[in-house]
Amino acid sequence: MHVISDAPSASHHDGYVTGPHQAWFAFVMTFALMLFDFIDRQVIVSLFPHIRSEWGLSDKQLGSLVSIVSIVVAAGGIPVALIADRKGRVKSIIVMAIAWSLATISCMFTGNYGQLFAARAVVGLGETGYGSVGAALISTLFPRRLRSAALGAFFAAPSLGSVLGVFLGGIIAAHWGWKAAFGVVGVPGLVLALVYLRVRDYDSVPLTSGTSRAPQRLGETLSHIFGTLARTPTLLFVCAGAAAQLVTVSAIWSWLPSYLNRYHAMDAEAASRAAAAVVLIGALSCTFWGIAVGRVAQRKPRNKLPALSVLCVTTSAIFITAFGGHYTGDVQFRWIVVGAFFMNCTVGVVAGVAMDVIHPGMRSTGAAVLSLFQNMFGLAVGPFLAGILSDRWGLQHALTLTPLFSLLAAVFFAIAMRSYDQDVARIAAVERDVAPAVAEDRVPEPQTE
């Protein structure tokens, strides 16, 4: 594990802080861990029919097994990001990967709902802060011109991981039982954590520049960080919009296998394969929309936000038509596939917008604020709310109502556009002070916490 200094240097390596080879290695490794983060998180949704049959759980209880992970991730994201910004991102990522992988493996030894719920909570504890810390590492190692594309590709990993989680869970459960799925998907994360030791980190950027006194105590640091974030309205409205869109996404991700099982008369394995195909389309579209929106906003970056508004309205209209109309069978499934192409439109773009308006010295923390909103008010709400609505009115009505949150997302993105230019200008001088540079590799001295 190496640390790269941010001291000025004559060699800028085309805008890369560590050089292109090291930056792309860091990207590949961080992407791979994010992939297994979501394989471990989402494998359970393909197991719902098996768990429901064996333990007699309600849809609300099943939804809670997904939502608890997101709740714990949201609650712990900011503290973990604060530690990562000050102690090092690479070390934090390694610890998190080991923790969530071991917790996933432990799920195969549970004997009832309470034990599985507790084990899933520990999975969330291990995954806490990973997305925000990984995004901060990538956004800093890559030049600004590649930031949106790199983050768009990075945030395709959750969708791809969800695809593999749903797909593998259905196959493994059909052949070796549903508990075996947790053991199979938990091991690779441990291996990747060891390889991650070779990823290079960068020195933390001071929160103040020039002769200004940097905050020394924890209280001062927290006050400085959250005061700055609170004065960044673009970040707050983008966080709200991202969360609202993810209510729709997470409801579809979590309940589509069960919907196909109940309403299309598919067995659990076939339903998992079909749902995995839908999520795969969403994964591919994440990168597509990251690039497409970036090009639309090339001359005026704030145009990313109205573009997101239009895409969110489109998402809502398609899914309400798919689940609320009179379509059945193959025709309905085609509508769902079209909706999947639009539903992940925000993921990579909102991360890029957030990085545009966040001080370089607290990008992990700023990204953790985004992650908090996305997990607590998006990923945690969708599965649980859809489960409650399903218990009351049926799963089809539940999946008709949850896409209304995409309309709310469109409103938030439109409001964020009004403050974007001002927030970007405020940190422009700070960005110029962080000169891309490569220094001698050095292994950091052991630190005590």
C-alpha positions as CSV (number, residue, x, y, z in Angstrom):
1,M,0.0,0.0,0.0
2,H,1.5,3.3,-1.1
3,V,0.6,7.0,-0.4
4,I,1.1,9.6,-3.1
5,S,1.9,13.2,-2.0
6,D,0.0,16.2,-3.4
7,A,3.1,18.3,-3.4
8,P,3.6,20.3,-6.6
9,S,5.7,18.6,-9.3
10,A,6.8,19.4,-12.8
11,S,5.3,16.2,-14.1
12,H,1.5,16.3,-14.3
13,H,1.0,13.0,-16.0
14,D,-1.9,14.5,-18.1
15,G,-3.9,15.4,-15.0
16,Y,-3.5,12.0,-13.1
17,V,-2.5,12.4,-9.5
18,T,-0.7,9.0,-9.4
19,G,-0.2,8.4,-13.2
20,P,-2.6,6.6,-15.5
21,H,-1.5,3.0,-14.8
22,Q,-1.8,3.4,-11.1
23,A,-5.1,5.2,-11.4
24,W,-6.6,2.6,-13.7
25,F,-5.4,-0.2,-11.4
26,A,-7.1,1.5,-8.5
27,F,-10.3,1.9,-10.6
28,V,-10.4,-1.8,-11.5
29,M,-9.8,-3.0,-7.9
30,T,-12.3,-0.5,-6.5
31,F,-14.9,-1.5,-9.1
32,A,-14.4,-5.2,-8.4
33,L,-15.0,-4.7,-4.7
34,M,-18.0,-2.6,-5.4
35,L,-19.3,-5.4,-7.6
36,F,-19.1,-7.9,-4.7
37,D,-20.4,-5.3,-2.3
38,F,-23.7,-5.5,-4.2
39,I,-23.6,-9.2,-5.0
40,D,-23.4,-9.8,-1.2
41,R,-26.1,-7.2,-0.6
42,Q,-28.6,-8.2,-3.3
43,V,-28.2,-12.0,-3.4
44,I,-31.0,-12.3,-0.9
45,V,-33.7,-11.0,-3.2
46,S,-33.6,-14.1,-5.4
47,L,-33.9,-16.2,-2.3
48,F,-37.2,-14.5,-1.2
49,P,-39.5,-17.3,-2.5
50,H,-37.4,-19.9,-0.7
51,I,-37.2,-18.0,2.6
52,R,-40.9,-17.1,2.5
53,S,-41.8,-20.8,1.9
54,E,-39.5,-22.2,4.6
55,W,-40.0,-19.6,7.4
56,G,-43.5,-18.2,6.5
57,L,-42.4,-14.5,6.4
58,S,-44.5,-11.6,5.3
59,D,-43.5,-9.3,2.5
60,K,-42.7,-6.5,5.0
61,Q,-40.2,-8.9,6.8
62,L,-38.6,-9.9,3.5
63,G,-38.2,-6.3,2.5
64,S,-36.6,-5.5,5.8
65,L,-33.8,-8.0,5.1
66,V,-32.8,-5.7,2.2
67,S,-33.6,-2.4,3.9
68,I,-31.6,-3.0,7.1
69,V,-28.3,-3.1,5.1
70,S,-29.0,0.3,3.6
71,I,-30.1,1.8,6.9
72,V,-26.8,0.7,8.6
73,V,-24.8,1.9,5.6
74,A,-26.5,5.3,5.9
75,A,-26.0,5.6,9.6
76,G,-22.3,4.8,9.6
77,G,-21.3,6.3,6.3
78,I,-20.3,9.8,7.5
79,P,-18.2,8.6,10.5
80,V,-16.3,6.1,8.3
81,A,-15.7,8.7,5.6
82,L,-14.4,11.2,8.2
83,I,-11.9,8.5,9.3
84,A,-11.0,7.7,5.7
85,D,-10.4,11.3,4.8
86,R,-8.0,11.7,7.7
87,K,-6.4,8.2,8.1
88,G,-6.4,6.9,4.5
89,R,-8.9,5.6,2.0
90,V,-7.1,2.4,1.0
91,K,-6.8,1.1,4.5
92,S,-10.4,1.9,5.2
93,I,-11.6,0.0,2.1
94,I,-9.6,-3.1,3.0
95,V,-11.1,-3.2,6.5
96,M,-14.6,-2.8,5.2
97,A,-14.3,-5.5,2.5
98,I,-13.1,-8.0,5.0
99,A,-15.9,-7.2,7.4
100,W,-18.8,-7.4,4.9
101,S,-17.5,-10.6,3.3
102,L,-17.2,-12.4,6.7
103,A,-20.7,-11.2,7.6
104,T,-22.2,-12.5,4.3
105,I,-20.7,-15.9,4.9
106,S,-22.2,-15.9,8.4
107,C,-25.7,-15.6,6.9
108,M,-25.5,-19.3,5.8
109,F,-25.5,-20.4,9.4
110,T,-28.6,-18.6,10.5
111,G,-31.7,-20.5,11.7
112,N,-34.5,-18.0,11.9
113,Y,-35.6,-14.5,10.8
114,G,-34.1,-12.7,13.8
115,Q,-30.6,-14.3,13.2
116,L,-30.7,-13.5,9.5
117,F,-31.8,-10.0,10.2
118,A,-28.9,-9.5,12.6
119,A,-26.4,-11.0,10.2
120,R,-27.7,-8.7,7.4
121,A,-27.2,-5.7,9.7
122,V,-23.5,-6.7,10.1
123,V,-23.2,-6.9,6.3
124,G,-24.4,-3.3,6.2
125,L,-21.9,-2.4,8.9
126,G,-19.1,-3.8,6.8
127,E,-20.3,-2.0,3.7
128,T,-20.6,1.3,5.5
129,G,-18.9,4.1,3.7
130,Y,-17.4,2.0,0.9
131,G,-19.2,3.7,-2.0
132,S,-18.4,7.2,-0.8
133,V,-14.7,6.4,0.0
134,G,-14.3,4.6,-3.3
135,A,-15.8,7.4,-5.2
136,A,-13.6,9.9,-3.5
137,L,-10.5,7.9,-4.3
138,I,-11.4,7.6,-8.0
139,S,-12.5,11.2,-8.4
140,T,-9.2,12.4,-7.1
141,L,-6.9,10.0,-8.9
142,F,-8.4,10.8,-12.3
143,P,-8.3,14.1,-14.1
144,R,-11.4,16.2,-14.0
145,R,-12.2,15.7,-17.7
146,L,-12.6,11.9,-17.0
147,R,-14.3,12.2,-13.7
148,S,-17.9,11.8,-14.8
149,A,-17.1,8.9,-17.1
150,A,-15.0,7.1,-14.5
151,L,-17.6,7.6,-11.8
152,G,-20.4,6.6,-14.2
153,A,-18.5,3.4,-14.9
154,F,-17.8,2.9,-11.2
155,F,-21.4,3.2,-10.2
156,A,-22.4,0.7,-12.8
157,A,-20.9,-1.8,-10.4
158,P,-23.9,-1.8,-8.0
159,S,-26.2,-2.8,-10.9
160,L,-23.9,-5.4,-12.3
161,G,-23.4,-6.8,-8.7
162,S,-27.1,-6.9,-8.3
163,V,-27.5,-8.8,-11.6
164,L,-24.9,-11.4,-10.5
165,G,-26.4,-11.5,-7.0
166,V,-29.9,-12.2,-8.3
167,F,-28.6,-14.6,-11.0
168,L,-26.2,-16.6,-8.8
169,G,-28.6,-16.7,-5.9
170,G,-31.3,-18.4,-8.0
171,I,-29.0,-20.9,-9.5
172,I,-27.2,-21.8,-6.2
173,A,-30.4,-22.1,-4.3
174,A,-31.9,-24.4,-6.9
175,H,-28.9,-26.8,-6.7
176,W,-27.5,-26.6,-3.1
177,G,-30.2,-24.7,-1.1
178,W,-30.7,-21.0,-0.4
179,K,-28.3,-20.8,2.5
180,A,-25.3,-22.0,0.4
181,A,-25.7,-18.9,-1.8
182,F,-24.3,-16.7,1.0
183,G,-21.2,-18.8,1.4
184,V,-20.4,-18.9,-2.3
185,V,-20.6,-15.1,-2.8
186,G,-18.9,-14.1,0.4
187,V,-15.4,-15.6,-0.3
188,P,-14.2,-13.5,-3.3
189,G,-14.4,-10.3,-1.3
190,L,-11.8,-11.6,1.1
191,V,-9.4,-12.4,-1.8
192,L,-9.9,-8.9,-3.4
193,A,-9.2,-7.2,0.0
194,L,-5.7,-8.7,0.1
195,V,-5.0,-7.7,-3.5
196,Y,-6.2,-4.1,-2.7
197,L,-3.0,-3.7,-0.6
198,R,-1.3,-2.8,-3.8
199,V,-3.6,0.2,-4.6
200,R,-2.0,3.6,-4.1
201,D,-3.6,6.2,-1.9
202,Y,-3.1,10.0,-1.9
203,D,-2.4,12.4,0.9
204,S,-5.4,14.1,2.4
205,V,-5.8,17.7,1.2
206,P,-6.0,20.3,4.1
207,L,-9.4,21.7,4.7
208,T,-8.0,25.3,4.6
209,S,-5.3,26.8,2.5
210,G,-2.8,29.6,2.8
211,T,-2.4,31.1,6.2
212,S,-5.8,30.0,7.5
213,R,-5.7,27.9,10.6
214,A,-7.0,24.4,10.0
215,P,-9.3,23.0,12.6
216,Q,-7.5,20.8,15.0
217,R,-10.0,19.2,17.3
218,L,-12.7,16.7,16.3
219,G,-15.5,19.2,17.1
220,E,-13.9,21.9,15.1
221,T,-13.4,19.6,12.2
222,L,-17.0,18.4,12.2
223,S,-18.3,21.9,12.5
224,H,-16.1,23.1,9.6
225,I,-17.1,20.2,7.4
226,F,-20.8,20.1,8.0
227,G,-21.0,23.9,8.0
228,T,-19.4,23.9,4.5
229,L,-21.7,21.1,3.2
230,A,-24.8,22.9,4.6
231,R,-23.9,26.0,2.6
232,T,-23.8,23.9,-0.6
233,P,-27.5,23.8,-1.7
234,T,-26.6,22.0,-4.9
235,L,-25.3,19.0,-2.9
236,L,-28.4,18.9,-0.7
237,F,-30.9,19.0,-3.5
238,V,-28.9,16.5,-5.6
239,C,-28.8,14.2,-2.6
240,A,-32.6,14.4,-2.2
241,G,-33.2,13.8,-5.9
242,A,-30.8,10.8,-6.0
243,A,-32.6,9.3,-3.0
244,A,-36.1,9.7,-4.5
245,Q,-35.0,8.1,-7.8
246,L,-33.5,5.1,-5.8
247,V,-36.8,4.4,-4.1
248,T,-38.1,3.4,-7.6
249,V,-34.9,1.5,-8.5
250,S,-34.6,-0.4,-5.2
251,A,-38.3,-1.4,-5.3
252,I,-37.9,-2.9,-8.8
253,W,-34.6,-4.5,-7.9
254,S,-35.9,-6.2,-4.8
255,W,-39.3,-7.3,-5.8
256,L,-39.2,-8.1,-9.5
257,P,-38.1,-11.8,-9.0
258,S,-41.1,-12.2,-6.6
259,Y,-43.4,-10.4,-9.0
260,L,-42.5,-12.7,-11.9
261,N,-42.8,-15.7,-9.6
262,R,-46.3,-14.7,-8.5
263,Y,-47.9,-13.0,-11.5
264,H,-46.0,-14.6,-14.4
265,A,-46.1,-18.1,-12.9
266,M,-42.3,-18.5,-13.3
267,D,-40.4,-20.8,-10.9
268,A,-37.9,-19.1,-8.6
269,E,-34.9,-19.9,-10.8
270,A,-36.5,-18.7,-14.0
271,A,-37.8,-15.6,-12.3
272,S,-34.3,-14.8,-11.0
273,R,-32.8,-15.2,-14.5
274,A,-35.4,-12.8,-16.0
275,A,-35.0,-10.3,-13.2
276,A,-31.2,-10.5,-13.6
277,A,-31.6,-9.6,-17.3
278,V,-33.7,-6.5,-16.4
279,V,-31.1,-5.4,-13.8
280,L,-28.3,-6.0,-16.3
281,I,-29.9,-3.5,-18.7
282,G,-30.0,-1.0,-15.9
283,A,-26.3,-1.6,-15.2
284,L,-25.4,-1.0,-18.8
285,S,-27.5,2.1,-19.1
286,C,-25.8,3.6,-16.0
287,T,-22.6,4.0,-18.0
288,F,-24.5,5.1,-21.1
289,W,-26.4,7.9,-19.3
290,G,-23.2,9.0,-17.5
291,I,-21.5,9.6,-20.9
292,A,-24.7,10.9,-22.7
293,V,-25.5,13.4,-20.0
294,G,-21.9,14.5,-19.8
295,R,-21.9,15.3,-23.5
296,V,-25.2,17.2,-23.3
297,A,-23.7,19.3,-20.6
298,Q,-20.2,19.7,-22.1
299,R,-20.5,23.5,-22.7
300,K,-22.8,24.2,-19.7
301,P,-22.2,21.7,-16.9
302,R,-25.3,22.7,-15.0
303,N,-27.4,21.3,-17.9
304,K,-26.8,17.9,-16.3
305,L,-29.5,18.6,-13.8
306,P,-32.4,19.4,-16.1
307,A,-31.4,16.4,-18.2
308,L,-31.7,14.2,-15.1
309,S,-35.2,15.7,-14.5
310,V,-36.4,14.6,-17.9
311,L,-35.0,11.1,-17.5
312,C,-36.7,10.7,-14.0
313,V,-40.1,11.8,-15.4
314,T,-39.6,9.2,-18.2
315,T,-38.8,6.5,-15.7
316,S,-41.9,7.2,-13.7
317,A,-44.2,7.2,-16.8
318,I,-42.9,3.9,-18.1
319,F,-43.1,1.9,-14.9
320,I,-46.6,3.3,-14.0
321,T,-47.7,2.2,-17.4
322,A,-46.0,-1.2,-17.1
323,F,-47.5,-2.1,-13.7
324,G,-50.6,0.0,-13.6
325,G,-51.9,-0.6,-17.2
326,H,-53.7,-3.6,-18.6
327,Y,-50.5,-5.2,-20.0
328,T,-49.7,-8.8,-19.2
329,G,-47.2,-11.4,-20.2
330,D,-44.5,-10.6,-22.7
331,V,-45.9,-7.1,-23.4
332,Q,-45.7,-6.1,-19.8
333,F,-42.2,-7.5,-19.5
334,R,-41.0,-5.4,-22.5
335,W,-42.3,-2.3,-20.8
336,I,-40.4,-3.3,-17.7
337,V,-37.2,-3.7,-19.8
338,V,-37.6,-0.3,-21.3
339,G,-38.1,1.2,-17.8
340,A,-34.9,-0.5,-16.7
341,F,-32.9,1.3,-19.4
342,F,-33.9,4.7,-17.8
343,M,-34.1,4.0,-14.1
344,N,-30.4,4.0,-13.4
345,C,-29.9,7.3,-15.2
346,T,-28.9,9.3,-12.1
347,V,-26.3,7.1,-10.4
348,G,-23.1,8.1,-12.0
349,V,-24.1,11.6,-12.9
350,V,-25.2,12.7,-9.4
351,A,-21.8,11.5,-8.0
352,G,-20.0,13.7,-10.6
353,V,-22.2,16.7,-9.7
354,A,-21.5,16.1,-6.0
355,M,-17.7,16.0,-6.6
356,D,-18.0,19.2,-8.7
357,V,-19.2,21.2,-5.6
358,I,-17.3,19.5,-2.8
359,H,-13.9,20.7,-1.3
360,P,-11.2,18.2,-2.4
361,G,-10.2,17.7,1.3
362,M,-13.5,16.3,2.3
363,R,-14.8,14.4,-0.8
364,S,-15.1,11.2,1.1
365,T,-17.3,13.0,3.7
366,G,-19.3,14.8,1.0
367,A,-19.8,11.6,-0.9
368,A,-20.9,10.0,2.4
369,V,-23.6,12.6,2.7
370,L,-24.8,11.6,-0.7
371,S,-24.5,7.9,0.3
372,L,-26.5,8.6,3.5
373,F,-29.4,10.1,1.5
374,Q,-29.2,7.4,-1.2
375,N,-29.2,4.6,1.4
376,M,-31.4,5.9,4.2
377,F,-34.1,7.6,2.1
378,G,-33.7,5.7,-1.2
379,L,-32.4,2.1,-1.0
380,A,-33.8,1.5,2.4
381,V,-37.2,2.9,1.7
382,G,-38.0,1.2,-1.6
383,P,-38.0,-2.5,-0.6
384,F,-39.6,-1.9,2.8
385,L,-42.3,0.5,1.5
386,A,-43.1,-1.8,-1.4
387,G,-43.4,-4.7,1.1
388,I,-45.9,-2.8,3.2
389,L,-47.9,-1.8,0.2
390,S,-47.8,-5.3,-1.1
391,D,-49.2,-6.7,2.2
392,R,-52.0,-4.2,2.0
393,W,-52.9,-4.0,-1.7
394,G,-50.8,-6.6,-3.5
395,L,-47.4,-6.5,-5.2
396,Q,-48.7,-5.2,-8.5
397,H,-50.2,-2.1,-6.9
398,A,-47.1,-1.6,-4.8
399,L,-44.9,-1.5,-7.9
400,T,-47.3,0.9,-9.6
401,L,-47.1,3.4,-6.8
402,T,-43.4,3.5,-5.9
403,P,-42.3,5.0,-9.3
404,L,-44.1,8.2,-8.3
405,F,-41.0,9.0,-6.3
406,S,-39.2,9.5,-9.6
407,L,-41.4,12.6,-10.2
408,L,-40.2,14.0,-6.9
409,A,-36.6,13.4,-7.9
410,A,-37.2,15.4,-11.1
411,V,-38.3,18.4,-9.0
412,F,-35.3,18.2,-6.8
413,F,-32.9,18.1,-9.7
414,A,-34.6,21.1,-11.3
415,I,-34.1,23.1,-8.1
416,A,-30.5,22.1,-7.8
417,M,-29.7,23.6,-11.2
418,R,-30.3,27.1,-9.8
419,S,-27.3,27.0,-7.4
420,Y,-24.9,24.8,-9.3
421,D,-22.8,27.5,-11.0
422,Q,-22.3,29.4,-7.8
423,D,-21.3,26.4,-5.8
424,V,-18.8,25.3,-8.5
425,A,-17.2,28.7,-8.6
426,R,-16.7,28.7,-4.9
427,I,-14.3,25.8,-4.9
428,A,-12.6,26.6,-8.2
429,A,-9.6,28.2,-6.5
430,V,-9.2,25.2,-4.2
431,E,-9.1,22.8,-7.2
432,R,-6.3,24.8,-8.8
433,D,-4.3,24.5,-5.6
434,V,-4.4,20.7,-5.8
435,A,-1.7,20.2,-8.4
436,P,-1.6,16.7,-9.9
437,A,1.8,15.2,-9.0
438,V,3.6,12.0,-8.4
439,A,6.1,11.7,-5.6
440,E,8.3,8.9,-4.4
441,D,6.4,5.9,-3.2
442,R,6.5,5.6,0.5
443,V,4.8,3.2,2.9
444,P,3.0,5.1,5.6
445,E,4.1,4.7,9.1
446,P,1.8,2.8,11.4
447,Q,-0.8,5.1,13.0
448,T,-2.7,4.6,16.2
449,E,-6.4,5.6,16.3
